[in-house]
Amino acid sequence: MSYKFLFQKPKGTPQTQAIAGREAEMIQGRSGGFAFDAGIWRMLRRCLLIGTAQSAYYASKHELSADFIDTVQKCVAEDADRVASEILYASDGRAVNNSAPILALVLLSMGDSQAAKRNFMEIFPQVVRTGSHFYEWINYTKSMRGFGKVIRESGKTWLSNPDTKALAYQLLKYQQRQGFSHRDALRLFHVKPETDDQQALYQWVVKGWDELPSKIPSDALAQIWWYEWLKRHPDKTHEAIAKGKLTHEMAAPIGQMDVRAWQLLFNEMPIGALLRNLGSLTEIGVLTAKNKDNLKHVANVLNNRDRLKKGRIHPIDVLKALKTYQSGGALGRSQKTWEPIPRIVDILETALEMSFDAISPTGATFLHAIDVSGSMSYYTVSSIGLTCCEIAATMALATVKAETNYAIRGFATDFRDLGITKKDSFTSAMQKASNQNFGGTDASVAYDWAIKNKFYADVFCFWTDSESWAGRRHPSEALAEYRRKVNANAKAIYVTLAPYKLSLVDPKDPNSWDMGGFDPAMPRAIQMVAMGEV
């Protein structure tokens, strides 16, 4: 992967970066403290990578959504090309999920300029990749703007995918979502078939098959034929799964699901589905401590960096799977319970480390300051309630795994020893940070501690929501004192983990950087700062 996108603005196509520019002014945050204005482009990156699904300590869900919409609309009006690049960057496995990029895509389509509409149509198929994405896009579009010419053309193009086999897979796997079915979509977009296979596929979507064809009509429709065959022969679920390559979304609602059926699904299960179903597979008995072959298969899939990247598996996906699996069913929406298998936990720990971009030792000395103030436990990500504090601990630990010289501490109104080292598992690091997750917020205490203890750091790395309000001075002032007294060349990085407009970076400081979101590239980007590669 080229990291130039993270730090530079290519000529002719301005793009925001994981490390953004420095045009800012001081503003008052919701907590009452003062910080620098992050600017709309930095805010756009944060919103796309983090999303707005949950409330935060200092802002409601409604406020965060309003901020998101306002930010995207302003950015679209200023530079639609740049917005399109940001949406693509986030959608390509860097956002926590694809919902924020899809919502931004709808807002891009609402732009007044021809550039906005052109960019919308160009990036649409790269963002709306699955049937689930397609339904979500339709839902947002209906709620926010309606179905004009540009929208109808994009919807029609998606449903006219010339790869009929791939289209059939999506239409079969996601038959309805969010109050819409593909039958609704075909009628809404007035799709007309261009081939015999498309004609047969659309006919199945609209009318179904009253009678099962005596033989499979074509390779493109083979999965649909086996699905219909299974509806008529539910007692032959094993045969339908094995020969029809059916997924669990296709087979489970209509088949007779026993351990053997789930074993067959497990053998071919995509990486994302495997992550989501580890608990169910354990409860059913497909995954057991004694079944070494199945455990080896899980490791081969989840501990493969190429598969993780190809499957667009975000570290938060793995972290969510790890926390859910360890809970034994107490977390998440499943009603099932299971006894966690230690080997699966180990595999998930390894997968979590591998889901970040590869890092290597830098030789620099890092001081990681994790925000453990009360607000960091309030903002949650995902349905199982991962807190910003837990995510901060995870990302800090991922960054130091390859390093020798580092310290990881926590700040609130004091600078606390969290007891975290790179020998910790991600689970234990999250627990240690959460155990001390309370108090007000004063980011300057990290510098005060380093000055008092003459701790020589090449790079300070803060993991925070940037709502620093307590204390007697701004963090940028404390950093200036540290540079005068300890290390004149010290660099500072602030990774903002909530979609706020605030930045703790002095825009006049060339050796401080503002990063945002849960980008898998973040640990590597931090190392590049340390090595002077930016």
KOLNU-913046 format. One record per residue (C-alpha): residue in three letters; x, y, z negated. Coordinates in steps of 0.5 Angstrom, whole numbers, padded with zeros to 4 digits, always signed. Each point is the difference from the previous one (the first is absolute). Example, Ala and Ser with C-alpha at 12.3 -4.5 7.8 and 13.67 -1.06 7.14 Angstrom:
BEGIN
ALA+0025-0009-0016/SER+0002+0007+0002/
END
This chain:
BEGIN
MET+0000+0000+0000/SER+0002+0007+0002/TYR+0000+0005-0006/LYS+0001+0006+0004/PHE-0008+0001-0001/LEU+0001+0000-0007/PHE+0004+0006+0000/GLN+0000+0004+0006/LYS-0005+0004+0005/PRO+0001-0002+0007/LYS+0001+0005+0005/GLY-0007+0001+0004/THR-0004-0004-0005/PRO+0000+0002-0007/GLN-0001-0005-0005/THR-0001+0000-0007/GLN+0005-0004-0004/ALA+0000-0004-0006/ILE+0005+0005-0002/ALA-0003+0006+0001/GLY+0002+0008+0002/ARG+0000+0005-0005/GLU-0005+0005+0001/ALA-0003+0001-0006/GLU-0003+0005-0006/MET-0001+0000-0007/ILE-0008-0002-0002/GLN-0003-0003-0006/GLY-0002-0007+0000/ARG-0007-0003-0003/SER+0004-0001-0007/GLY+0002+0007-0001/GLY+0007-0001+0002/PHE+0004+0004+0006/ALA+0003-0004+0006/PHE+0002+0002+0007/ASP-0005-0001+0005/ALA+0001-0006+0004/GLY-0003+0003+0006/ILE-0005-0004+0005/TRP+0005-0004+0004/ARG+0003-0003-0007/MET-0007-0001-0002/LEU-0003-0003+0006/ARG+0006-0006-0001/ARG-0002-0001-0007/CYS-0008+0000+0001/LEU+0002-0005+0006/LEU+0004-0005-0004/ILE-0003+0000-0006/GLY-0008+0001+0002/THR-0005+0004-0004/ALA-0004-0006-0003/GLN+0001+0001-0007/SER-0001+0005-0005/ALA+0006+0003-0003/TYR+0001+0003-0007/TYR+0000+0007+0002/ALA-0005+0000+0006/SER-0006-0004+0002/LYS-0001-0005+0006/HIS-0004+0006+0003/GLU+0005+0005-0001/LEU+0005-0005+0003/SER-0004-0002+0006/ALA-0001+0008+0001/ASP+0007+0001+0000/PHE+0002-0005+0005/ILE-0006+0002+0005/ASP+0003+0007-0001/THR+0007-0001+0001/VAL-0001-0005+0006/GLN-0005+0006+0003/LYS+0006+0005-0001/CYS+0005-0004+0003/VAL-0004-0002+0006/ALA-0001+0007+0002/GLU+0007+0002-0001/ASP+0003-0006+0004/ALA-0004-0006+0002/ASP+0006-0004+0003/ARG+0004+0000-0007/VAL-0007-0002-0003/ALA+0000-0006+0004/SER+0007-0002-0001/GLU-0001+0000-0008/ILE-0006-0004+0001/LEU+0003-0005+0004/TYR+0006+0000-0005/ALA-0005-0001-0006/SER-0004-0006+0004/ASP+0006-0004+0002/GLY+0001-0004-0007/ARG+0002+0007-0004/ALA-0007+0002-0003/VAL-0003-0004-0006/ASN-0005-0002+0005/ASN-0003+0002+0007/SER-0006+0004-0003/ALA+0003+0007+0000/PRO+0003+0000+0007/ILE-0006-0002+0002/LEU-0004+0005-0003/ALA+0006+0005+0002/LEU-0001-0003+0007/VAL-0008+0002+0000/LEU+0002+0007-0002/LEU+0005+0001+0006/SER-0005-0002+0004/MET-0004+0006-0002/GLY+0005+0005+0001/ASP-0002+0005+0005/SER+0006+0000+0005/GLN+0001-0005+0006/ALA+0007-0002-0004/ALA-0004-0003-0006/LYS-0005-0004+0005/ARG+0006-0002+0004/ASN+0004-0002-0006/PHE-0006-0004-0003/MET-0001-0004+0006/GLU+0007-0002+0001/ILE+0001-0002-0007/PHE-0007-0003-0001/PRO+0002-0007+0002/GLN+0006+0000-0005/VAL-0003+0002-0006/VAL-0007-0004+0001/ARG+0003-0007+0001/THR-0005-0004-0003/GLY-0008-0001+0000/SER+0001+0002-0007/HIS+0003+0006+0002/PHE-0005+0001+0005/TYR-0006+0000-0004/GLU+0003+0005-0005/TRP+0002+0005+0005/ILE-0008-0001+0003/ASN-0002+0002-0007/TYR+0004+0006-0001/THR-0001+0002+0007/LYS-0008+0000-0002/SER+0001+0003-0006/MET+0004+0006+0002/ARG-0001+0001+0007/GLY-0004-0004+0004/PHE+0001-0004+0007/GLY+0002+0005+0006/LYS+0003-0001+0006/VAL+0007-0001-0002/ILE-0002-0005-0006/ARG-0004-0004+0005/GLU+0005-0001+0004/SER+0005-0002-0005/GLY-0005-0005-0003/LYS-0002-0003+0007/THR+0008-0001+0001/TRP+0001-0004-0006/LEU-0006-0004+0001/SER+0002-0001+0007/ASN+0007-0003-0001/PRO+0003-0004+0006/ASP+0003-0005-0005/THR-0007-0003-0001/LYS+0003-0006-0004/ALA+0003+0005-0005/LEU-0007+0004+0000/ALA-0004-0006-0001/TYR+0004-0001-0007/GLN-0001+0006-0002/LEU-0008+0000+0001/LEU+0000-0007-0003/LYS+0004+0002-0006/TYR-0003+0006-0002/GLN-0007-0001+0002/GLN-0003+0006-0004/ARG+0003+0005-0005/GLN-0003+0007-0003/GLY-0007-0001+0003/PHE+0002-0001+0007/SER+0000-0006+0004/HIS+0004-0001+0007/ARG-0007-0001+0003/ASP-0001+0007-0002/ALA+0006+0003+0002/LEU-0001-0003+0007/ARG-0006+0003+0001/LEU+0003+0007-0003/PHE+0005+0000+0005/HIS-0003-0003+0006/VAL+0005-0005+0001/LYS+0000-0003+0007/PRO+0003-0007+0001/GLU+0006+0000+0005/THR+0001-0008+0001/ASP-0004-0006-0001/ASP+0003-0001-0007/GLN-0001+0007-0002/GLN-0008-0001+0002/ALA+0000-0007-0004/LEU+0003+0003-0006/TYR-0005+0006+0000/GLN-0006-0004+0001/TRP+0003-0004-0006/VAL+0000+0006-0004/VAL-0007+0002+0002/LYS-0004-0006+0000/GLY+0005-0006-0003/TRP-0001-0007+0003/ASP-0006-0003+0000/GLU+0003-0006+0003/LEU+0007-0002-0001/PRO+0004-0001+0007/SER+0002-0007+0001/LYS+0007+0002+0001/ILE+0004+0006-0002/PRO-0001+0005+0005/SER+0007+0003+0000/ASP+0006+0001-0004/ALA-0002+0007-0001/LEU-0007-0003-0004/ALA+0003-0006-0003/GLN+0000+0003-0007/ILE-0007+0002+0001/TRP-0002-0007+0003/TRP+0003-0003-0006/TYR-0004+0005-0005/GLU-0006-0002+0003/TRP+0001-0007+0000/LEU+0002+0000-0007/LYS-0007+0003-0002/ARG-0003-0006+0003/HIS+0005-0005-0003/PRO+0001+0003-0007/ASP+0002-0007-0002/LYS+0006+0000+0005/THR+0004+0006-0003/HIS+0007-0003+0000/GLU-0001-0001+0008/ALA-0002+0007+0001/ILE+0005+0003-0004/ALA+0006-0004+0003/LYS-0003+0000+0007/GLY-0003+0007+0001/LYS+0006+0004-0004/LEU-0006+0003-0005/THR+0002+0005-0005/HIS-0003+0000-0007/GLU-0005+0005+0002/MET-0003-0004+0005/ALA+0000-0007-0003/ALA-0002+0002-0007/PRO-0007+0003+0001/ILE-0002-0006+0004/GLY+0004-0006-0002/GLN+0001-0005-0005/MET+0006+0002-0004/ASP+0004-0005-0004/VAL+0007+0000-0002/ARG+0002-0003+0007/ALA-0004+0005+0004/TRP+0004+0006-0004/GLN+0007-0004+0001/LEU-0001+0000+0008/LEU-0002+0008-0001/PHE+0006+0001-0004/ASN+0005-0003+0005/GLU-0002+0005+0005/MET-0002+0006-0005/PRO+0003+0007+0002/ILE+0004+0003-0005/GLY-0005+0005-0002/ALA-0005-0005-0001/LEU+0005-0004-0004/LEU+0002+0005-0004/ARG-0008+0002-0002/ASN-0001-0008-0001/LEU+0005-0002-0004/GLY-0004+0000-0007/SER-0006-0004+0004/LEU+0005-0005+0003/THR+0002-0001-0007/GLU-0007-0001-0003/ILE-0002-0005+0006/GLY+0006-0004-0001/VAL+0004+0001+0006/LEU+0006+0004-0003/THR+0002-0004-0006/ALA+0007-0001-0004/LYS+0001-0007+0002/ASN-0002+0002+0008/LYS+0007+0002+0002/ASP-0001+0000+0007/ASN-0006+0005+0000/LEU+0004+0004-0005/LYS+0006+0000+0005/HIS-0005+0002+0005/VAL-0002+0006-0004/ALA+0008+0002-0001/ASN+0001-0001+0008/VAL-0006+0005+0001/LEU+0001+0005-0005/ASN+0007+0000-0001/ASN+0002+0002+0007/ARG+0001+0007+0001/ASP-0001+0000+0008/ARG-0007-0003-0002/LEU-0002+0005-0005/LYS+0002+0006+0005/LYS-0004-0003+0006/GLY-0006-0001-0005/ARG+0001+0007-0002/ILE+0000-0003-0007/HIS+0001+0007-0005/PRO+0003-0001-0006/ILE-0006+0002-0004/ASP-0004-0006+0004/VAL+0005-0005-0004/LEU+0000+0004-0006/LYS-0007-0001+0000/ALA+0000-0007+0001/LEU+0005-0001-0005/LYS-0004+0003-0006/THR-0006-0003+0003/TYR+0003-0007+0000/GLN+0003+0001-0007/SER-0006+0002-0003/GLY-0003-0007+0002/GLY-0007+0003+0002/ALA-0001+0005-0005/LEU+0002+0006+0005/GLY-0003+0001+0007/ARG-0007-0002+0003/SER+0000-0007+0000/GLN-0004-0004-0005/LYS+0005-0006+0000/THR+0005-0001-0005/TRP+0007-0004+0000/GLU+0006-0002-0004/PRO+0006+0004+0004/ILE+0006-0004+0002/PRO+0006+0003-0002/ARG+0003-0002+0007/ILE-0005+0004+0004/VAL+0002+0006-0005/ASP+0007+0000+0002/ILE-0002-0001+0007/LEU-0004+0007-0001/GLU+0006+0003-0003/THR+0005-0001+0005/ALA-0005+0002+0006/LEU-0001+0006-0004/GLU+0007+0002+0000/MET+0000-0002+0008/SER-0006+0004+0002/PHE+0004+0006-0001/ASP+0005+0002+0005/ALA+0007-0003-0001/ILE+0005+0003-0004/SER+0007-0001-0002/PRO+0005+0003-0005/THR+0002+0008+0000/GLY+0005+0000-0005/ALA-0004+0007-0003/THR-0003+0001-0007/PHE-0007+0000+0000/LEU-0004+0003-0006/HIS-0008-0002+0001/ALA-0005+0004-0004/ILE-0007-0004+0000/ASP-0005+0005-0002/VAL-0004-0004-0005/SER-0004+0006-0003/GLY-0008-0002-0001/SER-0002+0003+0007/MET+0004-0006+0004/SER-0004-0005-0003/TYR-0007+0003+0002/TYR+0001+0000+0008/THR-0001-0007+0002/VAL+0002-0003+0007/SER-0004-0006+0002/SER-0006-0004-0003/ILE+0004-0003-0005/GLY+0002+0007-0003/LEU+0008+0000+0001/THR+0002+0006-0003/CYS+0005+0006+0002/CYS+0004-0002-0006/GLU+0000-0008+0003/ILE+0002+0002+0007/ALA+0005+0005-0002/ALA+0004-0005-0005/THR-0001-0005+0006/MET+0003+0005+0005/ALA+0006+0002-0004/LEU+0002-0007-0002/ALA+0000-0002+0008/THR+0004+0006+0001/VAL+0006-0002-0005/LYS+0000-0008+0001/ALA+0006+0001+0005/GLU+0003+0005-0005/THR+0005+0000-0005/ASN+0000+0007-0003/TYR-0007+0002-0002/ALA-0004+0002-0006/ILE-0008-0001+0000/ARG-0003+0004-0006/GLY-0007+0003-0001/PHE-0003+0007-0001/ALA-0006+0003-0003/THR+0002+0006-0005/ASP+0006-0004-0001/PHE+0005-0004+0003/ARG-0001-0008-0002/ASP+0004-0006+0001/LEU-0005-0005+0003/GLY+0005-0006+0000/ILE+0000-0001+0007/THR+0006-0003+0004/LYS+0000-0003+0007/LYS+0000-0007-0004/ASP-0007+0001-0001/SER-0005-0003+0004/PHE-0005+0005+0003/THR-0006-0002-0005/SER+0005+0001-0006/ALA+0002+0007+0003/MET-0008+0002+0001/GLN-0001-0003-0007/LYS+0006+0004-0004/ALA-0003+0007+0004/SER-0007-0001-0002/ASN+0002-0001-0007/GLN+0002+0007-0001/ASN-0005+0003+0005/PHE-0002+0006-0004/GLY+0001+0007-0002/GLY+0001+0007+0004/THR+0004+0001+0006/ASP+0007+0004+0000/ALA+0004-0002+0006/SER+0006+0004-0003/VAL+0001-0004-0006/ALA+0004-0005+0005/TYR+0005+0005+0002/ASP+0000+0002-0008/TRP+0002-0007-0002/ALA+0005+0000+0006/ILE+0003+0006-0002/LYS+0001-0002-0008/ASN+0003-0006+0002/LYS+0004+0002+0005/PHE-0003-0006+0005/TYR+0003+0001+0007/ALA-0005-0001+0005/ASP+0001+0001+0007/VAL-0007-0001+0001/PHE-0006+0001-0004/CYS-0007-0003+0002/PHE-0006+0002-0003/TRP-0007-0005+0001/THR-0005+0005-0001/ASP-0007+0003+0001/SER+0004+0007+0000/GLU-0005+0003-0005/SER+0005+0002-0005/TRP-0003+0005-0005/ALA+0004-0001-0007/GLY+0006+0003-0002/ARG+0004+0007+0000/ARG+0003+0000+0007/HIS-0002-0003+0007/PRO+0004-0006+0002/SER+0004+0004+0006/GLU+0003+0004-0006/ALA+0002-0006-0004/LEU+0003-0003+0007/ALA+0004+0007+0001/GLU+0003-0001-0007/TYR+0002-0007+0001/ARG+0004+0002+0006/ARG+0003+0006-0004/LYS+0002-0005-0006/VAL+0001-0007+0003/ASN+0000-0001+0007/ALA+0000+0005+0005/ASN-0002-0004+0006/ALA-0006-0004-0003/LYS-0006-0001+0004/ALA-0007-0001-0002/ILE-0006-0004+0003/TYR-0007+0001-0002/VAL-0005-0006+0003/THR-0007+0003-0001/LEU-0005-0006-0001/ALA-0006+0004+0000/PRO-0003+0004+0005/TYR+0001+0006-0003/LYS+0002+0007+0003/LEU+0006+0001-0005/SER+0007-0001+0001/LEU+0006+0001-0005/VAL+0005+0001+0005/ASP+0003+0007+0001/PRO-0001+0002+0007/LYS+0007+0004+0000/ASP+0003-0006-0003/PRO+0004-0004+0006/ASN+0001-0006-0005/SER-0007-0002-0002/TRP-0005-0004+0004/ASP-0007-0001-0001/MET-0003-0007+0002/GLY-0007-0002+0000/GLY-0004-0006+0000/PHE+0002-0008-0001/ASP+0004+0000+0006/PRO+0003-0007+0001/ALA+0006+0004+0003/MET+0001+0004-0007/PRO+0006-0004-0003/ARG+0004+0000+0006/ALA-0002+0008+0001/ILE+0003+0001-0007/GLN+0006-0004+0002/MET+0001+0004+0006/VAL+0000+0007-0004/ALA+0005-0003-0005/MET+0005-0002+0006/GLY-0001+0007+0003/GLU-0003-0003+0006/VAL-0005+0006+0000/
END
